[in-house]
Amino acid sequence: MKKLFLLLFFAIFSTTVTATEEDYKLCTIGGYFSGTNDKFLSGLAAHIAEKKHVFGDPICDAAWANGYRVGEKLTRTGKIKDPSEREIIQQATAFSSKIYETISSRIKF
């Protein structure tokens, strides 16, 4: 019976996708941009997180909510004091820069 349980356990969890910390950063970044009302970058982060199969899972939802809180706070007060909040803003800024650099490098005028 124990072997059957272990076999079923490993069969179920071996087929699931293992997300990395980097994958969940997209959730935090998307939440941040959602909190700042940036629909383009928020939607893009959500789309990428969905392709990585993390969008909508409990860890991603919590990261999204945390990022949203930081983005909303920055929009409302213009002030961030907590180092962890600064880290989220830096990640979001890096994501934004990467996206806009990629887009602008592919446009020929």
C-alpha distances in whole Angstrom, upper triangle without the diagonal:
4,5,5,6,9,10,11,12,14,15,17,18,20,22,24,27,28,31,33,36,38,37,37,40,41,40,42,45,45,44,47,49,48,50,53,53,53,52,52,50,48,47,47,44,42,42,41,38,37,37,35,33,33,35,34,31,31,32,35,36,37,39,41,42,43,45,46,47,49,51,52,53,55,57,58,59,59,58,55,55,51,50,47,49,51,48,47,51,51,48,49,53,51,49,52,55,52,52,56,57,55,56,60,59,59,62,65,68
4,5,5,6,9,10,10,12,14,15,17,18,20,22,25,25,28,30,33,36,34,34,38,39,38,40,43,42,42,45,47,47,48,51,51,51,50,50,48,46,45,45,42,40,41,39,36,36,36,33,31,31,34,33,29,29,30,33,34,34,36,38,39,40,42,44,45,46,48,50,51,53,54,55,56,57,55,52,52,48,47,44,46,48,45,44,48,48,45,47,50,49,47,50,52,50,50,54,54,52,54,58,57,57,60,63,66
4,5,5,6,9,10,11,12,14,15,16,18,20,24,24,27,30,32,35,33,34,37,38,37,40,42,42,42,45,47,47,48,51,51,51,50,50,48,45,45,44,42,40,40,38,36,35,35,32,30,31,33,33,29,30,30,33,35,35,36,39,40,41,43,44,46,47,49,50,51,53,55,56,57,57,56,53,53,49,48,44,46,48,45,44,48,48,45,46,50,48,46,49,51,49,49,53,53,51,53,56,56,55,58,61,65
4,5,5,6,8,10,10,12,14,15,17,19,23,23,27,29,32,35,33,33,37,37,36,39,42,41,41,44,46,45,47,50,50,50,48,48,46,44,43,43,40,38,38,37,34,33,33,31,29,29,32,31,28,29,30,32,33,34,36,38,39,40,42,43,45,46,48,49,51,52,54,55,56,57,56,53,53,49,48,44,46,48,45,44,48,48,45,46,49,48,45,49,51,48,48,52,53,50,52,55,55,54,57,60,64
4,5,5,6,9,10,11,12,14,16,17,21,21,25,27,30,32,30,30,34,35,34,36,39,38,38,41,43,42,44,47,47,47,45,46,44,41,41,40,38,36,36,35,32,31,31,29,26,27,29,28,25,25,26,29,30,31,33,35,36,37,39,40,41,43,45,46,47,49,51,52,53,54,52,49,49,46,45,41,43,45,42,41,45,45,42,43,46,45,43,46,48,46,46,50,51,48,50,54,53,53,56,59,62
4,5,5,6,8,10,11,12,14,16,19,19,22,25,27,30,28,29,32,33,32,34,37,37,37,40,42,41,43,46,46,46,45,45,43,40,40,39,37,35,35,34,31,30,30,27,25,26,28,28,24,25,25,28,30,30,31,34,35,36,37,39,41,42,44,45,46,48,50,51,52,52,51,48,48,44,43,39,41,44,40,39,43,43,40,41,45,43,41,44,46,44,44,48,48,46,48,52,51,51,54,57,60
4,5,5,6,9,10,10,13,15,18,19,22,25,28,30,28,29,33,33,33,35,38,37,38,41,42,42,44,46,47,46,44,44,42,40,39,39,36,34,34,33,30,29,29,27,24,25,28,28,25,26,26,28,30,31,32,34,36,37,38,40,42,43,44,46,48,49,50,52,53,53,52,49,49,46,44,41,43,45,42,40,44,44,40,42,45,43,41,44,46,44,44,47,48,46,47,51,50,49,52,56,59
4,6,5,6,9,10,11,13,17,18,21,24,27,29,27,28,31,32,31,33,36,35,36,39,40,39,41,44,44,44,42,42,40,38,37,37,34,32,32,31,28,27,27,25,22,23,26,25,22,23,24,26,28,29,30,32,34,35,36,38,40,41,42,44,45,47,48,50,51,51,51,48,48,44,43,40,41,43,40,39,42,43,39,40,44,42,40,43,45,42,42,46,47,44,46,49,49,48,51,54,58
4,5,5,6,8,10,11,15,15,19,21,24,26,25,25,28,29,28,30,33,33,33,36,38,37,39,42,42,41,40,40,38,36,35,35,32,30,30,29,26,25,25,23,21,21,24,23,20,20,21,23,25,26,27,29,31,32,33,35,37,38,39,41,42,44,45,47,48,48,47,44,44,41,40,36,38,40,37,36,39,39,36,37,41,39,37,40,42,40,40,44,45,42,44,48,47,47,50,53,56
4,5,5,5,8,10,13,14,17,20,23,25,23,24,27,28,27,30,32,32,33,36,37,37,39,42,42,41,40,39,37,35,34,34,31,30,29,28,25,25,24,22,20,20,23,23,20,21,21,24,26,26,27,29,31,32,33,35,37,38,39,41,43,44,45,47,48,48,47,44,44,41,39,36,38,40,36,35,38,38,35,36,40,38,36,39,41,38,38,42,43,41,42,46,45,45,48,51,54
4,6,5,7,9,13,14,18,21,24,26,24,24,28,28,28,31,33,32,33,36,37,37,39,42,42,41,39,39,37,35,34,33,31,29,28,27,25,24,23,21,19,20,23,23,20,22,22,24,26,27,28,30,32,33,34,36,38,39,40,42,43,45,46,48,49,49,48,45,46,42,41,38,39,41,38,36,39,39,36,37,40,38,36,39,41,38,38,42,42,40,42,45,45,44,47,50,53
4,6,6,7,11,13,16,19,22,24,22,22,26,26,25,28,30,29,30,33,35,34,36,39,38,38,36,36,34,32,31,30,28,26,26,25,22,21,21,19,16,17,20,19,17,18,19,21,23,24,25,27,29,30,31,33,35,36,37,39,40,42,43,45,46,46,46,43,43,40,39,35,36,38,35,34,37,37,34,35,38,36,34,37,39,37,36,40,41,39,40,43,43,42,45,48,52
4,5,5,9,9,13,16,19,21,19,19,23,23,22,25,27,27,28,31,32,32,34,36,37,36,34,34,32,30,29,29,26,24,24,23,20,19,19,17,15,15,18,18,15,16,17,18,21,22,23,24,26,27,28,30,32,33,34,36,38,39,41,42,44,44,43,40,40,37,35,32,33,35,32,31,34,34,31,32,35,33,31,34,36,34,34,38,38,36,38,41,41,40,43,47,50
4,6,8,9,13,15,19,20,19,20,23,24,24,26,28,28,29,32,33,33,35,38,38,37,35,35,33,31,30,29,27,25,25,23,21,20,19,17,15,16,19,20,17,19,19,20,23,24,24,26,28,29,30,32,34,35,36,38,40,41,42,44,45,45,44,41,42,38,37,33,35,36,33,31,35,34,31,32,35,33,31,34,36,33,33,37,38,35,37,40,40,39,42,45,49
4,7,9,12,16,19,20,18,19,23,23,22,25,27,27,28,31,32,31,34,36,36,35,33,32,31,29,28,27,25,23,22,21,19,17,16,15,13,14,17,18,16,18,19,19,22,24,24,25,28,29,29,31,33,34,35,37,39,40,41,43,45,44,44,41,42,38,37,33,35,36,33,31,34,34,30,31,34,32,30,33,35,32,32,35,36,33,35,39,38,37,40,43,47
4,6,9,13,16,17,15,16,19,19,19,22,24,23,24,27,28,28,30,33,33,32,30,29,28,26,25,24,22,20,19,18,15,14,14,12,10,11,14,15,12,15,15,16,18,20,20,21,24,25,26,27,30,31,31,33,35,36,37,39,41,41,40,37,38,35,34,30,31,33,29,28,31,31,27,28,31,29,27,30,32,29,29,33,34,31,33,36,36,35,38,41,45
4,6,10,13,14,11,13,16,16,16,19,21,20,22,25,26,26,28,30,30,29,27,27,25,23,22,21,19,17,17,15,13,12,11,9,7,9,12,14,12,14,14,14,17,19,18,19,22,23,23,25,28,28,29,31,33,34,35,37,39,38,38,35,36,33,31,27,28,30,27,25,28,28,24,25,28,26,23,26,28,26,25,29,30,28,29,33,32,32,35,38,41
4,7,10,12,10,11,14,15,15,18,20,20,21,24,25,25,27,29,30,29,28,27,25,23,23,21,19,18,18,15,13,14,13,10,9,9,13,14,12,14,12,13,16,17,17,18,21,22,22,24,26,27,28,30,32,32,34,36,37,36,36,33,33,30,28,25,26,27,24,23,26,25,22,23,26,24,22,26,27,25,25,29,29,27,29,33,32,32,35,39,42
4,7,8,6,7,11,11,12,14,16,16,18,20,21,22,24,26,27,25,24,24,21,20,20,18,15,15,15,13,10,11,11,8,8,7,10,13,10,12,10,10,14,15,13,15,18,18,18,21,23,23,24,27,28,28,30,32,33,33,32,29,30,27,25,21,23,24,21,19,22,22,18,19,22,21,19,22,24,22,22,26,26,25,27,30,30,30,33,36,39
4,5,5,7,9,11,12,13,15,16,18,19,21,22,23,25,26,25,25,24,21,20,20,19,15,16,17,14,11,14,13,10,11,9,13,15,13,14,11,11,15,15,13,15,18,18,17,20,22,22,23,26,27,27,29,31,32,31,30,27,28,24,22,19,20,21,18,17,20,19,16,18,20,18,17,20,22,20,21,24,25,23,26,29,28,29,32,35,38
4,5,5,6,9,10,11,12,14,15,17,19,20,21,23,24,23,23,23,19,18,20,18,15,15,17,14,12,15,15,12,13,11,13,15,14,14,10,10,14,13,11,13,16,15,15,18,20,19,20,23,24,24,26,28,29,28,27,23,24,21,19,15,17,18,14,13,17,16,13,15,18,16,15,19,20,19,20,23,24,23,25,28,28,29,32,35,38
4,5,5,7,9,10,11,13,15,15,17,19,20,21,23,21,21,20,17,16,17,15,12,14,15,12,10,13,13,10,13,11,13,16,15,16,12,11,15,15,12,14,17,16,14,18,20,19,19,22,24,23,25,28,28,27,26,23,24,21,19,16,17,17,14,13,15,14,11,13,15,13,12,15,17,15,16,20,20,19,22,24,24,25,28,31,34
4,5,6,7,10,10,11,13,15,16,17,19,21,22,20,20,19,16,15,15,13,10,11,12,9,7,10,10,7,9,7,9,12,12,13,11,9,12,13,11,12,15,15,14,17,19,19,19,22,24,24,25,28,29,28,27,24,26,23,21,18,18,19,16,14,17,16,13,14,17,15,13,16,18,16,16,20,21,19,21,24,25,25,28,31,34
4,5,5,7,9,10,11,13,15,15,17,19,20,19,19,19,15,14,15,14,10,11,13,11,8,11,12,9,10,7,9,11,10,11,7,6,9,10,7,9,12,12,11,14,16,16,17,19,21,21,23,25,26,25,25,22,23,20,19,15,16,17,14,12,15,15,12,13,16,15,13,16,19,17,18,21,22,22,23,26,27,27,30,33,36
4,5,5,6,8,10,10,12,14,15,17,18,17,17,17,14,12,14,13,9,11,13,11,9,13,14,12,13,10,11,14,13,14,10,8,11,11,8,9,12,11,9,13,15,14,14,17,19,18,20,23,24,22,22,19,20,18,16,13,13,14,11,9,11,11,8,9,12,12,10,13,15,14,15,18,20,19,21,24,24,25,28,31,34
4,5,5,6,8,10,10,12,14,15,16,14,14,14,10,9,11,9,6,7,9,7,6,10,11,10,11,9,9,12,13,14,11,8,11,12,9,8,12,12,10,12,15,14,14,17,19,19,20,22,24,23,23,20,22,20,19,16,15,16,13,10,12,13,9,9,12,11,9,11,14,13,13,16,18,17,18,21,22,23,25,29,31
4,5,5,6,8,10,10,12,14,15,14,14,14,11,9,11,11,7,7,10,9,7,10,12,11,11,8,7,9,10,11,9,5,7,8,6,5,9,9,8,10,13,13,13,15,17,18,19,21,23,22,22,20,22,19,19,15,14,16,14,11,13,14,11,10,14,14,12,14,17,16,16,19,21,20,21,24,26,26,28,32,34
4,5,5,6,9,10,10,12,14,14,14,15,12,10,12,13,9,10,13,12,10,13,16,14,15,12,11,12,13,13,10,8,9,8,5,5,8,7,5,8,10,9,10,13,14,14,16,18,20,19,18,16,18,16,15,12,11,12,11,7,10,11,9,8,12,13,11,13,16,16,16,19,21,21,22,25,26,27,29,32,34
4,5,5,6,9,10,11,12,11,12,12,9,7,10,10,7,9,12,11,10,13,15,14,16,13,12,14,15,16,13,11,12,12,8,7,10,9,6,8,11,10,9,12,14,14,15,18,19,18,18,16,18,17,16,13,11,12,10,7,8,10,7,5,9,10,8,9,13,13,13,15,17,18,18,21,23,24,25,29,31
4,5,5,6,9,10,10,9,9,10,7,4,7,8,5,6,9,10,9,11,14,14,15,12,10,12,14,15,13,10,10,12,9,6,9,10,7,8,11,11,10,12,15,15,15,18,20,19,20,18,21,19,19,16,14,15,14,10,11,13,10,8,12,13,10,11,14,14,13,15,18,18,18,21,23,23,25,28,30
4,5,5,6,9,10,10,10,12,10,7,10,11,9,9,12,13,11,14,16,16,16,13,11,12,14,14,13,9,9,9,7,4,6,7,4,4,8,8,7,9,12,13,13,15,17,17,18,16,19,17,18,15,12,14,14,10,11,14,12,10,13,15,13,13,17,17,16,19,21,22,22,24,26,27,28,32,33
4,5,5,6,9,9,11,12,9,8,11,12,10,11,15,15,14,16,19,19,19,17,15,16,17,17,15,13,12,12,9,7,8,8,4,4,7,6,4,7,10,9,10,13,15,14,14,13,16,15,15,13,10,11,11,8,8,11,10,7,10,13,11,11,15,16,15,17,20,21,21,23,25,26,27,31,32
4,5,5,6,5,7,8,6,5,9,10,9,10,13,14,14,16,18,19,20,17,15,17,19,19,18,15,14,15,12,10,11,11,8,7,10,9,6,9,12,11,10,13,16,15,16,15,19,18,18,16,13,14,14,10,10,12,11,8,10,12,10,10,13,15,13,14,18,18,18,20,23,24,24,28,29
4,5,5,6,6,9,8,5,8,11,10,10,13,15,14,16,18,19,19,17,14,15,17,18,17,14,13,14,12,9,9,11,8,6,9,10,7,8,12,12,11,13,16,16,18,17,20,20,20,18,15,17,17,13,13,16,14,11,14,16,14,13,17,18,16,17,21,21,21,23,26,26,26,30,31
4,5,8,9,12,11,9,12,14,13,13,17,18,17,19,22,22,22,19,17,17,19,19,18,15,14,14,12,9,9,10,7,4,6,7,4,4,8,9,8,10,13,13,14,14,17,17,18,16,13,15,16,12,12,15,15,12,14,17,15,15,18,20,19,20,23,24,23,25,28,29,29,32,33
4,6,9,11,10,9,12,14,14,15,18,19,19,21,23,23,24,22,19,20,22,22,21,18,17,17,15,13,13,13,10,8,9,9,5,6,9,8,6,9,12,11,13,14,17,18,19,17,14,15,16,13,11,14,14,11,12,16,14,13,16,18,17,17,21,22,21,23,26,27,27,30,31
4,6,9,9,8,10,13,13,14,16,18,18,20,22,23,24,22,19,19,22,22,22,19,17,18,17,13,14,15,12,9,12,12,8,8,12,11,9,11,15,14,17,17,21,21,22,21,17,18,19,16,14,17,17,13,15,18,16,14,17,19,17,17,21,22,21,22,25,26,26,29,30
4,6,6,6,8,10,11,12,14,16,17,18,20,21,22,21,18,19,22,23,22,19,18,19,17,14,15,16,13,11,14,13,10,11,14,13,11,14,17,16,18,18,22,22,23,21,18,18,19,15,14,16,15,11,12,15,13,11,14,16,13,14,17,18,17,19,22,22,22,25,26
4,6,5,6,8,10,10,12,14,15,16,18,20,20,19,16,18,21,22,22,18,17,19,17,14,15,17,14,12,16,16,12,13,17,16,14,17,20,19,22,22,25,25,25,23,20,21,21,17,16,19,17,14,15,17,14,12,16,17,14,15,18,18,17,19,22,22,22,25,26
4,6,5,6,9,10,10,12,14,15,17,19,20,19,16,19,22,23,23,19,19,21,19,16,18,19,16,15,18,18,14,16,19,18,16,20,22,21,23,23,27,26,26,24,21,22,21,18,17,18,16,13,14,15,12,10,13,14,11,11,15,15,13,15,18,18,18,22,23
4,5,5,6,8,10,11,12,14,15,17,18,17,15,17,20,21,20,16,17,19,16,13,16,16,13,13,16,15,12,15,18,16,15,19,21,20,21,21,24,23,23,21,18,18,18,14,13,14,13,9,11,12,9,7,11,11,9,10,13,13,13,15,18,18,18,22,24
4,5,5,6,9,10,11,12,14,15,16,15,12,14,17,18,17,14,14,15,13,10,12,14,11,10,14,14,11,13,16,16,15,18,20,19,21,20,23,22,22,20,17,18,17,14,13,15,13,10,12,14,11,10,14,14,12,14,17,17,16,19,21,21,22,26,27
4,5,5,6,9,10,10,12,14,15,14,11,13,17,19,18,14,14,17,15,12,15,17,14,13,17,17,15,16,20,19,18,21,24,23,25,24,27,26,26,23,21,22,21,17,17,19,16,13,15,16,13,12,16,15,12,14,18,17,16,19,21,20,21,25,27
4,5,5,6,9,10,11,12,14,14,12,15,17,20,19,15,16,18,16,13,17,18,15,15,19,18,16,18,21,20,20,23,25,24,25,24,27,26,25,23,21,21,20,17,17,17,15,12,14,14,10,10,13,12,9,12,15,13,13,16,18,17,19,22,24
4,5,5,6,8,10,11,12,11,9,13,15,17,15,12,13,15,12,10,14,15,12,13,16,16,14,17,20,19,19,22,24,23,24,22,25,23,22,20,18,19,17,14,14,15,12,10,13,12,9,10,13,12,10,13,16,15,15,18,20,20,21,25,27
4,6,5,6,9,10,10,9,7,9,12,14,14,10,11,14,12,9,13,15,12,13,16,17,15,17,20,20,20,23,25,25,26,24,27,25,24,21,20,21,19,16,17,18,15,13,16,16,13,14,17,16,14,17,19,18,18,21,23,22,24,28,30
4,5,5,6,9,10,10,8,11,14,17,16,13,14,17,15,13,17,18,16,16,20,20,19,21,24,24,23,26,29,28,29,27,30,28,28,24,23,24,22,19,20,20,17,15,18,17,14,14,17,16,13,16,19,17,16,20,21,20,22,26,28
4,5,5,6,9,9,9,12,14,17,16,12,15,17,15,13,17,18,16,17,21,21,19,22,24,24,24,27,29,28,29,27,29,27,26,23,22,23,20,17,19,19,15,14,17,15,12,13,16,14,12,15,17,15,16,19,20,19,21,25,28
4,5,5,6,6,5,9,10,13,12,9,11,14,12,11,14,16,14,15,19,19,18,21,23,23,24,26,28,27,28,26,28,26,25,21,21,22,19,16,18,19,15,14,17,16,13,15,18,16,15,18,20,18,19,23,23,23,25,29,31
4,5,5,6,5,8,10,13,13,10,12,15,14,13,16,18,17,17,21,22,21,23,26,26,26,28,31,30,31,29,31,29,28,25,24,25,23,20,21,22,19,18,21,20,16,18,21,19,17,20,22,20,21,24,25,24,26,30,32
4,5,8,8,11,13,16,16,13,15,18,17,16,19,21,19,21,24,24,23,26,28,28,28,31,33,32,33,31,33,31,30,26,26,27,24,21,23,23,19,19,21,20,17,18,21,18,17,20,21,19,19,23,23,22,25,28,31
4,6,8,11,11,15,13,11,14,17,15,15,19,20,18,20,23,23,23,26,28,28,29,31,33,32,32,30,32,29,28,24,24,25,22,20,22,22,18,18,21,19,16,19,21,18,17,21,22,20,21,25,25,24,27,30,33
4,6,8,8,12,12,10,13,15,15,14,18,19,19,20,23,24,24,26,28,29,29,32,34,33,33,31,33,30,29,25,25,27,24,21,24,24,20,20,23,22,19,21,24,21,20,24,25,23,24,28,28,27,30,33,36
4,6,6,9,8,6,9,12,11,11,14,16,15,17,20,21,21,23,25,26,26,29,31,30,30,28,29,26,25,22,22,24,21,18,21,21,18,18,21,20,17,20,23,21,20,24,25,23,25,28,29,28,31,34,37
4,6,9,9,6,7,11,10,9,12,14,14,15,18,19,19,20,23,24,24,26,28,28,29,26,28,26,25,22,21,23,21,18,20,21,18,17,21,20,17,19,22,21,19,23,25,23,24,27,28,28,30,33,36
4,6,8,6,6,10,10,9,11,14,14,15,17,19,19,20,23,24,25,26,29,29,29,27,29,27,26,23,22,25,23,19,22,23,20,19,23,23,20,22,25,24,23,26,28,27,27,30,32,31,33,37,39
4,6,5,6,9,10,10,12,14,15,16,18,20,21,22,24,26,26,28,30,30,30,28,29,26,26,22,22,25,22,20,23,24,21,21,24,24,21,24,27,25,24,28,30,28,29,33,34,33,35,39,41
4,5,5,6,9,10,11,12,14,15,17,19,20,21,23,24,26,27,28,29,28,26,27,24,24,20,20,23,21,19,22,24,21,21,25,25,22,25,28,27,26,29,31,30,31,35,36,36,38,41,44
4,5,5,6,9,10,11,12,14,15,17,18,20,21,23,24,26,27,27,26,24,24,21,21,17,18,20,18,16,19,21,18,18,22,22,20,22,25,24,24,27,29,28,30,33,34,34,36,40,42
4,5,5,6,8,10,10,12,14,15,16,18,20,21,22,24,25,25,25,23,24,21,21,17,17,19,17,14,17,19,16,16,19,19,17,19,22,21,21,24,26,25,26,29,30,31,33,36,39
4,5,5,6,9,10,10,12,14,15,16,18,20,21,22,24,25,24,22,24,21,21,18,17,20,18,15,18,20,18,17,21,21,19,21,24,24,23,26,28,27,28,31,32,33,34,38,40
4,5,5,6,9,10,11,13,14,15,17,19,20,21,22,23,22,20,21,18,19,15,15,18,16,14,17,19,17,17,20,21,19,21,24,24,24,27,29,29,30,32,34,34,36,40,42
4,5,5,6,8,10,11,12,14,15,17,18,20,21,21,20,18,19,16,16,12,12,15,13,10,13,15,13,13,17,17,16,18,21,21,21,23,25,25,26,29,30,31,33,37,39
4,5,5,6,9,10,10,12,14,15,16,18,20,20,20,18,20,18,18,14,13,16,14,11,13,16,13,12,16,17,15,16,20,20,19,22,24,24,25,27,29,30,31,35,37
4,5,5,6,9,10,10,12,14,15,16,18,19,19,17,18,16,17,14,13,16,15,12,14,17,16,14,18,20,18,19,22,23,22,24,27,27,28,30,32,33,34,38,39
4,5,5,6,9,10,11,13,14,15,16,17,16,14,15,13,14,10,9,12,12,9,12,15,13,13,16,18,17,18,21,22,22,24,26,27,28,30,32,33,34,38,39
4,5,5,6,9,10,11,12,14,15,15,15,13,15,13,13,10,8,11,10,7,9,12,10,9,13,15,13,14,18,19,18,20,23,23,24,26,28,29,31,34,36
4,5,5,6,8,10,10,12,14,14,15,14,16,15,16,13,11,13,14,10,11,14,13,11,15,17,15,16,19,20,20,21,24,25,25,27,29,30,31,35,36
4,6,5,6,9,10,10,12,13,13,11,14,12,14,12,9,13,14,11,12,15,15,13,16,19,18,18,21,23,23,24,27,28,28,30,32,33,34,38,39
4,5,5,6,9,10,10,11,10,8,11,10,11,10,6,9,10,8,8,12,12,11,13,16,16,16,19,21,21,22,24,26,26,28,30,32,32,36,37
4,5,5,6,9,10,10,11,10,13,13,14,13,9,11,12,9,8,12,12,10,12,15,14,14,17,19,18,19,22,23,24,25,28,29,29,33,34
4,5,5,6,9,9,11,11,14,14,16,15,11,13,15,12,12,15,16,13,15,19,18,17,20,22,21,22,25,27,26,28,31,32,32,35,36
4,5,5,6,7,8,8,11,11,14,13,10,12,14,12,11,15,16,14,16,19,19,19,21,24,24,24,27,29,29,30,32,34,34,38,38
4,6,5,5,6,6,10,11,13,13,9,10,13,11,9,13,14,12,13,17,17,16,19,21,21,21,24,26,26,27,30,31,32,35,35
4,6,6,8,10,14,15,17,17,13,14,16,14,12,15,17,14,14,18,18,16,19,22,21,21,24,26,25,26,29,31,31,34,34
4,6,8,11,14,16,18,18,14,16,18,16,15,18,20,17,18,22,22,20,23,26,25,25,28,30,29,30,33,35,34,37,38
4,5,8,11,13,16,17,13,14,17,16,14,18,20,18,18,22,23,21,23,26,26,26,29,31,31,31,34,36,36,39,39
4,7,10,13,15,16,12,12,16,15,12,15,17,16,15,19,20,19,20,24,24,23,26,28,28,28,31,33,33,36,36
4,7,10,12,13,10,10,14,13,11,14,17,16,16,19,21,20,21,24,25,25,27,29,30,30,33,35,35,38,38
4,6,8,10,7,7,10,11,9,12,14,14,14,17,19,19,20,23,24,24,26,29,29,30,32,34,35,38,39
4,6,9,7,7,11,12,12,13,16,17,17,19,21,22,23,25,27,27,29,31,32,33,35,37,38,41,42
4,5,5,6,9,10,11,13,15,16,17,19,20,21,23,25,26,27,29,31,32,33,35,37,38,41,42
4,5,5,6,9,10,10,12,14,15,16,18,20,21,23,24,26,27,29,30,31,33,35,36,39,41
4,5,5,7,9,10,11,13,14,15,17,19,20,21,23,25,26,27,29,30,32,34,35,39,40
4,5,5,6,9,10,11,12,14,15,17,18,20,21,23,24,26,27,28,30,32,33,37,38
4,5,5,6,9,10,10,12,14,15,16,18,20,21,22,24,26,27,28,31,32,35,36
4,5,5,6,9,10,11,12,14,15,17,18,20,21,23,24,26,27,29,31,34,35
4,5,5,6,9,10,11,12,14,15,17,18,20,21,23,24,26,28,29,32,34
4,5,5,6,9,10,10,12,14,15,16,18,20,21,22,24,26,27,30,32
4,5,5,6,9,10,10,12,14,15,16,18,20,21,22,25,26,29,31
4,5,5,6,9,10,11,12,14,15,17,18,20,21,23,25,28,30
4,5,5,6,9,10,11,12,14,15,17,18,20,22,23,26,28
4,5,5,6,9,10,11,12,14,15,16,18,20,21,24,26
4,5,5,6,9,10,10,12,14,15,16,19,20,23,25
4,5,5,6,9,10,11,12,14,15,17,19,22,24
4,5,5,6,8,10,11,12,14,16,17,20,22
4,5,5,6,8,10,10,12,14,16,19,20
4,6,5,6,9,10,11,13,15,18,20
4,6,5,6,9,10,11,13,16,19
4,5,5,6,8,10,11,14,16
4,6,5,6,9,10,13,15
4,6,5,7,9,12,15
4,6,5,7,10,13
4,5,5,8,10
4,6,8,11
4,6,10
4,7
4
